[in-house]
Amino acid sequence: MLQYSFEDGVYDLYHTFTPPSFRGSGIAKILTYRAFDHVVDSGAKMKLTCTYLEHVNNKDQNPKYLPHVVKSSSM
């Protein structure tokens, strides 16, 4: 599950959850990339306030996604 809000062309991706029985199977990473792809495909921006999503983005540094990431004003 991924929770988000959308305002003024920016998705705030603020929470991910994987049921305990599915953790470690790669589902969260698949969900992450599908969400990132959706943002890119829609021409929007994304704010990664979910620590897991921020971690994946910082670790991978994928040039496809980086131009779409905006920093949170509270960061």
N, C-alpha and C positions, 0 to 999 in steps of 0.2 A: 504494500500500500504506500502511496506517495500522496502527501497532502500539500496543497499549494493554494495560493491566491493569485489573482491576476488583476492588475490595475495599471493604467496608462502604458500599456505595451510591455509591462515587466511581470514575469512570473516570479513570485516569491516561493521557492521550493523549500518548505520549512520542516518537513518531517517525513521520514521513511520508517516503515515497520515491516519486518518479516516474521511470520509466526515461528515460534521456537523450533517446531518440527522441521522447518525448511531452512533454517539458518545454516550457513556454510555450504550451500548448494549453488551459490552464484546468482540467485534470484534477485537480490538487491542490486547487483551490478548491472544485470540486464535491464531492470526497471530504470536505473539511473541513466543508462545510455538511451533508452527509448524516450525518456523525458527530455534529455538534452537534444536528441534528434528532433523531437516535436518543436522545441523552442527554435532551433535553427531553421527548420522547414517553414515555420510560421513567420519568420523574420522578426521575432520578438527578442527580448533580452531576458536574462534570468539572474535572480539574486539567490545565492546559495546559503540560506540561513540554517539548513540542516547540516550538522557537522559531518555526517557520512558523505553527503554529496560534495561538500567542500573538500573533504579528504580525497575523494576519487579525482576530482578536478585538479587539485594541487599535485597529486601523484602522477597523473597521466599527462597533464599539460597538452591536451589534444588541440592543435591549432584550429580545428573545425569548430570547437566550442568556445575557446578563449575570447574571441571578439564579442560574444553574446553575454558574457558574465559582467555584471555590475556589482560593485562593492556596496554592502549595506552601510547606511549612514551611522549605524550603531556599532560598526566594527572598528 
